[in-house]
Amino acid sequence: MVQSLVLSVDAMGGDSAPQVVIDGLAQFLEGQTGVSILLHGHEGHLEPLLADTPRVAEACELRHCEGLVTMSDKPSQALRKRDSSMWKTIEAVRDGDAQASISAGNTGALMAMSMMLLRRMDGVHRPAMTALWPTQRGRIVVLDVGANLEADGNQLMTYAIMGEAYARAIRGVERPSIGILNVGSEEQKGHEEVRRAAELIKASGLDLNYKGFVEGNDISAGTVDVVVTDGFSGNIALKTAEGTARLVASFVREALTSSLMAKAGAVLASGGMKRLRTLMDPSNVNGGVLLGLNGVSVKSHGGTDANGFATALRLAADLARSNFTSEVAANLARVQANNQDSSESAA
Amino acid sequence: MVQSLVLSVDAMGGDSAPQVVIDGLAQFLEGQTGVSILLHGHEGHLEPLLADTPRVAEACELRHCEGLVTMSDKPSQALRKRDSSMWKTIEAVRDGDAQASISAGNTGALMAMSMMLLRRMDGVHRPAMTALWPTQRGRIVVLDVGANLEADGNQLMTYAIMGEAYARAIRGVERPSIGILNVGSEEQKGHEEVRRAAELIKASGLDLNYKGFVEGNDISAGTVDVVVTDGFSGNIALKTAEGTARLVASFVREALTSSLMAKAGAVLASGGMKRLRTLMDPSNVNGGVLLGLNGVSVKSHGGTDANGFATALRLAADLARSNFTSEVAANLARVQANNQDSSESAA
């Protein structure tokens, strides 16, 4: 039996919505069976598009929404838009109508709505935003990349638990390796919170494949499957990497157009350069998830193309079909039980 | 009249010392007049090398040192090695025998010795380590990249003052623009310390070209001349960028060797690719300075080549010849005077 899956999609979020959303759905649905879509947005915009793409129309239930969250809405403004496609998209997950939601809209608004509607899991003080990071060894998981600016040792441990289950869910690695981002790999390095997190993970009694501290260069090297950090450092690392990749790419372009010979070489090498563009294409790693909530809410990049939106949809489907939530819940419960045991034995 | 300059050089620090140091000196001295060198290290190693390079021997006064700081020495161990080439190199600056010191040795040891011997400038609570960062618009200054893990608003303001004078000294920009690294560019973004630093800079009464908050991707874009951050985030940004550049370079290599056609193209484009390697060559941006001390102490990368060591020597010379120290001292004094004024008027 093919298990059926329902995804809730915000058709109106992102720079090129709703066209990119419909095209992304078309790409995604090609490889899937037993998936249906709750499509949220303005029917005036969506009906003509669906009429043109029958394969998508067939899988979709269109749910008309009058309201719209704009890119300039502050989270507090967005939270009042209860008739918006974004709100309705997440609400469908809360109500059990769908197993995961996907939106390419305003990030701050999406985080605020997800937290309000889906609420935090037991034992999670703060949710964390994940990024999939291209490395020498495929994609790895980095969290938190900006949901919360600060994280204490206990929160960092929670991120490790969530990141580990997430890497298993979406990458199929049996025992994902975990590292905490720091300024050196030695145990005595770093500020108090990262050292505390390392101690808590080791003392947790969980069967985590913890490898110790890693440094900034370890991220792209793919030294571990999961890199744990606070949202300030994680956001800076992510954006610094994006900027560096762009800089190097511009140097490559410059090098390959610097002379007639170089240009001729670039033409001959165009097959290889196309492969390079694929490797570097951010749409292949599109999709961030706010982990730690009672439900899956996936954020697609606002500027992504159809290919990128399809990647985010696949991510949501993989996560919804996995045991992510039950695994995280079990590990968090075990940590809490451990804490109670030790406080009782101390008493 | 050519002003004379004396540089104090640790001949024994770094992976390929002392050969790389002598070769780097040979490169550096070619473009210089009126510079002499105090060369610190073991005469048994150095005399044969100097005999082979008369141009370097001519400019050098060899000062024999028995002791050696190794790469595995902890700072506390290194500080006891008062007869080491590293200690003697910095001591020469403290004693006024030289205007700047350069070493490619153990970073932690060099920072500890520099702080002990040169001491902090008045008004500087914590010194900061600088990096020169290649960008779309040439090299920019990023600090702190790891001297201190944490920095409060006041310390970040001090970094801005020092980074600004440093960028003027080594890049010749009249009024270097300054940004504070943050997770967003809006004023209300970020944690308390970055917001406090922004307020302090604006209220300082100094004529700083402050541009506001910048994000990780702004570093490589070269949005500002000076990026100010705490040592934890700065270290992670720097190493993440290094890792990303290495990853993209490996993707480029892979692309250009993926087929016979691509390989042929790479041969044709080799002139351009050579230019790319020059742009990406870390030896062109080699040299970190611990700012905020009463004297110039330059750290060369331990694994650098002769070209990189020459870059670090040029950096030291530029800094020693500039008005860096007096400019920073004047700005710090003005900030302190302002603070006194406002506390007096509040009283």
Interface residues (C-beta under 8 A of the other chain):
Chain A: P134 T135 Q136 G146 L149 E150 L181 V183 G190 H191 E215 G216 N217 D218 I219 S220 A221 T229 G231 F232 S233 N235 I236 A237 L238 K239 T240 A241 E242 G243 T244 A245 R246 L247 V248 A249 S250 F251 V252 E254 A255 L256 T257 S258 S259 M261 A262 A264 G265 A266 V267 L268 A269 S270 G271 G272 M273 R275 L276 L279 M280
Chain B: P134 T135 Q136 G146 L149 E150 L181 V183 G190 H191 E215 G216 N217 D218 I219 S220 A221 T229 G231 F232 S233 N235 I236 A237 L238 K239 T240 A241 E242 G243 T244 A245 R246 L247 V248 A249 S250 F251 V252 E254 A255 L256 T257 S258 S259 M261 A262 A264 G265 A266 V267 L268 A269 S270 G271 G272 M273 R275 L276 L279 M280
